[in-house]
């Protein structure tokens, strides 16, 4: 998570890029693991070096975004809120999808194509583009 989100006094922030060259900053009030569920492994899984597989779920928390025009959370929230440059959207409650995780031959791997892990830590240029601090 620390490769994709930075911890600040008022929450966790990352940069966002949706399906087009749209840039924004996202903020979650908290990123807290709610649970871990392991999957059953087959003999073939073990023979292929898979030592553990499962998913990590996260608690629902307030979230907001600022930056290029677009729909908050790519429309994944229960309501439609439009993002705009220069101001944060309203806070909305959001529960990120679980992240699939596995351990193969001693190395932990997480599915990167998820809302939580697809972006990076924001820099000065990202804040300037979003028009917020």
LUMNULO-919011 format. One record per residue (C-alpha): x, y, z; residue number from 0; residue in one letter. Coordinates in pm, whole numbers, padded with zeros to 5 digits, always signed. Example, Ala and Ser with C-alpha at 12.3 -4.5 7.8 and 13.67 -1.06 7.14 Angstrom:
BEGIN
(atom (+01230 -00450 +00780) 0 "a") (atom (+01367 -00106 +00714) 1 "s") 
//
This chain:
BEGIN
(atom (+00000 +00000 +00000) 0 "x") (atom (+00281 +00242 +00081) 1 "x") (atom (+00394 +00230 -00284) 2 "x") (atom (+00055 +00367 -00390) 3 "x") (atom (-00071 +00580 -00099) 4 "x") (atom (+00096 +00836 +00129) 5 "x") (atom (-00018 +00890 +00489) 6 "x") (atom (-00099 +01248 +00583) 7 "x") (atom (-00259 +01407 +00889) 8 "x") (atom (-00609 +01399 +00737) 9 "x") (atom (-00596 +01068 +00551) 10 "x") (atom (-00423 +00868 +00279) 11 "x") (atom (-00361 +01021 -00065) 12 "x") (atom (-00270 +00894 -00409) 13 "x") (atom (-00273 +01017 -00767) 14 "x") (atom (-00539 +00891 -00996) 15 "x") (atom (-00556 +00820 -01362) 16 "x") (atom (-00879 +00688 -01497) 17 "x") (atom (-00929 +00535 -01840) 18 "x") (atom (-00817 +00847 -02028) 19 "x") (atom (-00535 +01091 -01957) 20 "x") (atom (-00737 +01235 -01668) 21 "x") (atom (-00531 +01324 -01361) 22 "x") (atom (-00659 +01367 -01009) 23 "x") (atom (-00574 +01313 -00643) 24 "x") (atom (-00776 +01076 -00428) 25 "x") (atom (-00800 +01081 -00051) 26 "x") (atom (-00930 +00811 +00184) 27 "x") (atom (-00984 +00906 +00549) 28 "x") (atom (-00845 +00565 +00649) 29 "x") (atom (-00720 +00245 +00488) 30 "x") (atom (-00795 -00031 +00736) 31 "x") (atom (-00795 -00404 +00669) 32 "x") (atom (-01132 -00554 +00756) 33 "x") (atom (-01046 -00917 +00695) 34 "x") (atom (-00830 -01177 +00525) 35 "x") (atom (-00981 -01481 +00358) 36 "x") (atom (-00766 -01768 +00237) 37 "x") (atom (-00850 -01983 -00062) 38 "x") (atom (-00824 -02361 -00075) 39 "x") (atom (-00516 -02476 -00266) 40 "x") (atom (-00507 -02786 -00482) 41 "x") (atom (-00221 -03032 -00510) 42 "x") (atom (-00139 -02876 -00848) 43 "x") (atom (-00119 -02532 -00683) 44 "x") (atom (+00136 -02664 -00433) 45 "x") (atom (+00334 -02836 -00710) 46 "x") (atom (+00347 -02504 -00898) 47 "x") (atom (+00494 -02325 -00596) 48 "x") (atom (+00177 -02157 -00471) 49 "x") (atom (+00204 -02142 -00091) 50 "x") (atom (-00094 -01921 -00006) 51 "x") (atom (-00375 -01747 -00193) 52 "x") (atom (-00665 -01535 -00080) 53 "x") (atom (-00800 -01185 -00057) 54 "x") (atom (-00770 -00887 +00174) 55 "x") (atom (-01080 -00675 +00230) 56 "x") (atom (-01087 -00318 +00357) 57 "x") (atom (-01333 -00125 +00573) 58 "x") (atom (-01562 +00136 +00426) 59 "x") (atom (-01430 +00489 +00481) 60 "x") (atom (-01493 +00845 +00362) 61 "x") (atom (-01326 +00928 +00030) 62 "x") (atom (-01293 +01237 -00192) 63 "x") (atom (-01107 +01352 -00505) 64 "x") (atom (-00984 +01670 -00676) 65 "x") (atom (-00837 +01732 -01020) 66 "x") (atom (-00940 +01703 -01384) 67 "x") (atom (-01314 +01690 -01448) 68 "x") (atom (-01471 +01349 -01414) 69 "x") (atom (-01691 +01132 -01197) 70 "x") (atom (-01577 +01061 -00842) 71 "x") (atom (-01437 +00708 -00801) 72 "x") (atom (-01500 +00635 -01170) 73 "x") (atom (-01868 +00600 -01084) 74 "x") (atom (-01809 +00326 -00824) 75 "x") (atom (-01976 +00526 -00544) 76 "x") (atom (-02346 +00485 -00468) 77 "x") (atom (-02410 +00837 -00597) 78 "x") (atom (-02284 +01048 -00885) 79 "x") (atom (-02051 +01328 -00779) 80 "x") (atom (-01849 +01526 -01032) 81 "x") (atom (-01485 +01608 -00967) 82 "x") (atom (-01343 +01946 -01071) 83 "x") (atom (-01010 +02121 -01060) 84 "x") (atom (-00938 +02353 -00768) 85 "x") (atom (-01161 +02195 -00505) 86 "x") (atom (-01221 +01867 -00331) 87 "x") (atom (-01544 +01680 -00397) 88 "x") (atom (-01776 +01612 -00107) 89 "x") (atom (-01684 +01315 +00111) 90 "x") (atom (-01860 +00990 +00023) 91 "x") (atom (-01851 +00655 +00200) 92 "x") (atom (-01664 +00399 -00011) 93 "x") (atom (-01557 +00040 +00039) 94 "x") (atom (-01272 -00060 -00193) 95 "x") (atom (-01291 -00397 -00366) 96 "x") (atom (-01088 -00674 -00200) 97 "x") (atom (-00731 -00724 -00323) 98 "x") (atom (-00629 -01071 -00442) 99 "x") (atom (-00299 -01180 -00284) 100 "x") (atom (-00082 -01489 -00324) 101 "x") (atom (+00254 -01622 -00214) 102 "x") (atom (+00447 -01806 -00485) 103 "x") (atom (+00785 -01964 -00409) 104 "x") (atom (+00835 -01732 -00111) 105 "x") (atom (+00735 -01410 -00290) 106 "x") (atom (+00418 -01218 -00206) 107 "x") (atom (+00219 -01084 -00502) 108 "x") (atom (-00088 -00862 -00509) 109 "x") (atom (-00322 -00802 -00800) 110 "x") (atom (-00226 -00454 -00922) 111 "x") (atom (-00532 -00383 -01138) 112 "x") (atom (-00751 -00264 -00852) 113 "x") (atom (-00878 +00076 -00747) 114 "x") (atom (-00648 +00071 -00442) 115 "x") (atom (-00325 -00027 -00619) 116 "x") (atom (-00334 +00118 -00969) 117 "x") (atom (-00202 +00465 -00888) 118 "x") (atom (+00095 +00624 -00712) 119 "x") (atom (+00191 +00869 -00438) 120 "x") (atom (+00118 +01231 -00541) 121 "x") (atom (+00397 +01482 -00592) 122 "x") (atom (+00403 +01862 -00614) 123 "x") (atom (+00305 +01854 -00983) 124 "x") (atom (-00002 +01643 -00903) 125 "x") (atom (-00120 +01891 -00636) 126 "x") (atom (-00059 +02184 -00873) 127 "x") (atom (-00262 +02010 -01146) 128 "x") (atom (-00547 +01933 -00904) 129 "x") (atom (-00541 +02287 -00765) 130 "x") (atom (-00555 +02172 -00401) 131 "x") (atom (-00314 +02137 -00110) 132 "x") 
//
